[in-house]
Amino acid sequence: MQHLIELAEKEFKPSTTTIAGGKPAINKYRTSSSAFIRPHQTPVVQCIERRFAQFQGDVNAQCIEPLQVSVASAGLTAVQDSFYEKSLVIAPHYDWMPSPNDQEVGGQRVTTYFTYLQANCSMGETEFVSIRFNRSLHERFCDILVCDEKATEQGIRFRPIPGNTIFWYNMDEYGRVDYLTFHAGHPPGENGSKIGLNVWTRVDKLPLLPIE
């Protein structure tokens, strides 16, 4: 985990979201900073790529997008003469891509991994907004889920535990996107910070392009 943070720390830029036409843009709905790691950059990165591929039934590692490290902290961050408030690190969204332009190379995003690399915070959970917390089903998982008095009023929320990974499919075996994957990253709380790793897998192999 520390190796990934060290690779990324000099490359952090304001995180972007995809707007109409498939173009990346900075906006208020995603207020973290992120950095991409070059594919196969180090033996450790190669090992991580292989493990993520093997976990999915030995898919081709070239279907995996460049690893993305994302950092969020409390307070305000100056970005291109603007200030982005950390009231919400990233608003509810899907990882599957609605724009055909984004699917021209590699196709749709099949799966997502989100790993907490570092978490010095009292909050900072990942919430699946469309999956309501159900005490009879979910209370046995309180070691990894938030099970407070307001839990049943919200979606299931994963605690920011370093080393833990959340994995999900963005589409089913018929290629239909899954609307239950609507999720959000919550702020880390006062004086807190968190660093996460995003890993997305595509339907088809991706070319080895330079990271901008």
C-alpha positions in Angstrom: 0.0 0.0 0.0 2.8 2.4 0.9 4.5 1.6 -2.4 1.5 2.7 -4.4 1.2 5.9 -2.3 4.8 6.8 -3.0 4.4 6.2 -6.7 1.4 8.5 -6.8 2.2 11.3 -4.4 4.1 13.4 -6.9 1.5 13.0 -9.6 -1.7 14.1 -7.8 -4.0 16.3 -9.8 -7.7 17.4 -9.3 -9.9 14.4 -9.9 -12.2 14.6 -12.9 -15.6 13.2 -13.9 -16.9 12.4 -17.4 -19.2 14.9 -19.0 -21.4 14.8 -22.1 -19.3 13.6 -25.1 -17.0 11.5 -22.9 -14.7 14.3 -22.0 -13.1 14.5 -18.5 -13.8 17.7 -16.5 -13.2 19.1 -13.0 -16.4 19.9 -11.1 -17.9 20.2 -7.7 -19.2 16.6 -7.7 -15.7 15.1 -7.3 -13.4 17.0 -5.0 -10.6 14.6 -4.4 -7.2 14.5 -6.1 -5.9 11.5 -8.0 -3.0 10.1 -9.9 -2.6 7.2 -12.4 0.1 4.7 -12.1 1.7 3.5 -15.4 0.8 -0.1 -16.3 3.5 -2.6 -15.1 5.5 0.3 -13.7 7.2 -1.8 -11.0 7.2 -5.5 -10.0 4.8 -4.6 -7.2 2.4 -3.0 -9.6 2.6 -6.0 -11.9 1.8 -8.3 -9.0 -1.2 -6.3 -8.1 -2.5 -6.3 -11.7 -2.1 -10.1 -11.9 -3.9 -10.6 -8.6 -6.8 -8.5 -9.6 -7.0 -10.4 -12.9 -6.8 -13.8 -11.2 -9.5 -12.9 -8.7 -11.9 -12.4 -11.6 -11.2 -15.8 -13.1 -7.9 -15.2 -14.8 -9.1 -12.4 -17.1 -6.4 -10.8 -19.3 -4.5 -8.3 -17.2 -4.5 -5.9 -20.2 -8.3 -5.5 -19.6 -7.4 -3.6 -16.4 -7.2 0.2 -16.6 -4.2 2.0 -15.2 -4.4 1.9 -11.4 -5.7 5.2 -9.9 -4.8 6.4 -6.5 -7.1 9.0 -5.0 -6.6 11.2 -1.9 -9.1 13.2 0.1 -8.6 15.4 3.2 -10.6 17.8 5.3 -10.6 21.5 4.6 -10.2 23.3 1.3 -7.9 22.6 -1.6 -6.7 25.3 -4.1 -7.1 24.1 -7.6 -6.6 26.3 -10.6 -7.5 29.5 -8.7 -10.7 27.9 -7.3 -11.5 26.3 -4.0 -13.2 22.9 -3.7 -14.9 22.3 -0.4 -14.6 18.8 1.0 -18.2 18.5 2.0 -18.5 15.5 -0.2 -15.5 13.8 -1.7 -17.4 12.3 -4.6 -21.2 12.5 -5.3 -23.3 9.4 -6.0 -22.4 8.0 -9.4 -22.0 4.8 -11.5 -18.7 3.4 -12.6 -20.2 2.0 -15.8 -20.0 4.4 -18.7 -23.2 5.7 -20.4 -21.3 7.3 -23.3 -20.5 5.1 -26.3 -17.4 7.4 -26.8 -15.9 6.1 -23.6 -16.4 2.5 -24.7 -14.7 2.8 -28.1 -11.5 1.4 -26.7 -11.8 -1.5 -24.3 -15.6 -1.5 -24.1 -17.7 -1.2 -20.9 -16.3 -1.3 -17.4 -17.2 -4.8 -16.1 -15.9 -4.6 -12.5 -14.6 -2.2 -9.9 -12.2 -2.6 -7.0 -11.9 0.1 -4.4 -9.2 -0.4 -1.8 -8.5 1.8 1.2 -4.7 2.3 1.2 -4.7 4.7 4.2 -7.4 6.1 6.4 -6.7 8.6 9.2 -10.4 9.6 9.7 -13.5 9.1 11.8 -15.7 9.0 8.7 -14.8 8.6 5.0 -17.1 5.6 4.3 -18.2 4.4 0.8 -22.0 4.2 0.5 -24.0 2.2 -1.9 -27.0 4.6 -2.0 -29.5 2.2 -3.7 -28.9 -0.7 -1.4 -30.7 0.1 1.9 -29.1 -1.2 5.1 -31.2 -4.1 6.5 -30.4 -5.1 10.1 -31.5 -8.7 9.7 -29.2 -9.1 6.6 -26.3 -6.8 7.3 -25.8 -6.5 11.1 -23.5 -9.5 11.2 -21.1 -7.5 9.0 -20.7 -4.5 11.4 -17.0 -5.1 11.5 -16.8 -3.7 7.9 -20.1 -1.8 7.7 -21.4 1.2 9.6 -24.2 0.0 11.8 -25.1 3.2 13.7 -28.6 4.3 14.8 -29.2 6.0 11.4 -28.0 3.0 9.4 -31.5 1.9 8.2 -32.1 5.4 6.8 -29.1 5.1 4.4 -27.5 2.8 2.0 -24.9 0.2 3.1 -21.7 2.1 4.1 -18.3 0.4 4.1 -15.9 1.5 6.8 -12.6 3.0 5.7 -10.3 0.2 6.9 -6.8 0.2 5.4 -6.2 -2.9 3.3 -9.9 -3.7 2.8 -11.2 -3.9 -0.8 -14.8 -3.5 -2.0 -15.4 -5.4 -5.2 -18.5 -5.3 -7.5 -19.7 -6.0 -11.0 -21.0 -3.0 -12.9 -22.9 -5.2 -15.4 -24.5 -8.6 -15.5 -23.6 -11.6 -17.7 -25.9 -10.3 -20.4 -24.1 -7.0 -20.6 -26.8 -5.0 -18.8 -25.6 -2.3 -16.5 -26.5 -2.6 -12.8 -28.2 0.4 -11.3 -27.7 -0.9 -7.7 -24.0 0.1 -8.0 -24.9 3.8 -7.5 -22.3 4.8 -4.8 -20.6 7.7 -3.2 -17.4 8.5 -1.3 -18.1 10.4 1.9 -15.7 13.1 3.4 -13.1 11.9 5.9 -14.4 14.2 8.7 -12.7 17.0 10.5 -8.8 16.9 10.2 -9.1 13.5 8.5 -7.7 12.1 5.4 -8.0 8.9 3.3 -6.2 7.5 0.3 -7.9 4.9 -2.0 -7.1 2.8 -5.0 -9.5 2.5 -7.9 -9.1 -0.4 -10.3 -11.5 -0.9 -13.2 -11.7 -3.8 -15.6 -12.9 -3.5 -19.2 -14.6 -6.0 -21.5 -11.7 -6.0 -23.9 -7.9 -5.5 -23.8 -6.6 -1.9 -23.6 -3.6 -0.6 -25.5 -0.6 0.4 -23.5 -0.9 4.2 -23.8 1.2 6.8 -21.9 -0.4 8.3 -18.8 -1.0 12.0 -19.2 
